[in-house]
């Protein structure tokens, strides 16, 4: 009976850590650096959050569901590209 309670508590801790990790990947993946020149209409979007998120997921200690992490990063990057938030630099 004691082992069952310990196993349930360990699963609950793992679920919370996984949810926190996915939340961090969504926030990180949606960050873009958008550079534009003030005299022209040229815009250069750089997916800085996607690059950092891919680096973190490749060098992560707990390699559980890397495919899910990549999918979350990619969807968040696409949403961050469309949404009007991020870092804007006008040169």
C-alpha positions in Angstrom: 0.0 0.0 0.0 2.8 2.3 0.8 4.5 1.9 -2.7 1.3 2.9 -4.5 1.1 6.2 -2.7 4.8 6.9 -3.4 4.3 6.1 -7.1 1.3 8.4 -7.4 3.2 11.2 -5.7 6.1 10.7 -8.0 3.8 10.8 -11.1 2.1 14.0 -9.9 5.6 15.7 -9.5 6.6 14.6 -13.0 3.3 15.9 -14.5 3.9 19.3 -12.9 7.5 19.5 -14.1 6.4 18.5 -17.7 3.7 21.1 -17.7 6.1 23.8 -16.5 8.6 22.7 -19.2 6.0 22.9 -21.9 4.9 26.4 -20.7 8.5 27.6 -20.8 8.9 26.2 -24.3 5.7 28.0 -25.5 7.0 31.3 -24.0 10.5 30.9 -25.3 9.4 29.7 -28.8 7.2 32.6 -29.4 10.0 35.2 -29.0 11.2 36.7 -32.3 13.7 39.5 -33.0 12.4 41.6 -35.8 14.9 44.0 -37.3 13.8 46.7 -39.7 15.4 49.6 -41.5 13.6 52.9 -40.9 14.1 54.1 -44.5 12.8 51.0 -46.3 10.2 48.4 -45.8 12.7 45.6 -45.4 12.0 43.5 -42.3 14.3 40.7 -41.0 12.6 38.4 -38.5 15.0 36.1 -36.5 13.5 33.3 -34.4 15.7 33.8 -31.4 13.4 32.0 -29.0 13.2 28.9 -31.3 16.9 28.7 -31.5 17.4 29.0 -27.8 14.6 26.5 -27.1 16.1 24.0 -29.5 19.5 24.4 -27.8 17.9 23.7 -24.4 15.9 20.7 -25.6 19.0 19.1 -27.1 21.1 19.6 -24.0 18.4 18.7 -21.5 19.1 16.3 -18.6 15.6 14.6 -18.7 15.1 13.6 -22.3 11.6 12.3 -22.1 9.5 13.6 -25.0 11.8 15.5 -27.3 9.4 15.2 -30.3 6.7 16.9 -28.3 9.0 19.6 -27.2 10.0 20.3 -30.8 6.4 20.4 -31.9 5.5 22.9 -29.1 8.5 25.1 -30.0 7.5 25.1 -33.7 3.9 25.9 -33.1 4.8 28.7 -30.6 7.3 30.1 -33.1 4.6 30.2 -35.8 2.2 31.9 -33.4 5.0 34.4 -32.3 5.7 35.2 -36.0 2.0 36.1 -36.6 1.3 37.8 -33.3 2.3 41.4 -32.9 4.7 41.0 -30.0 8.4 40.5 -29.6 11.5 42.6 -29.8 11.5 45.2 -32.5 14.7 47.0 -33.6 14.6 49.9 -36.1 17.9 50.8 -37.6 
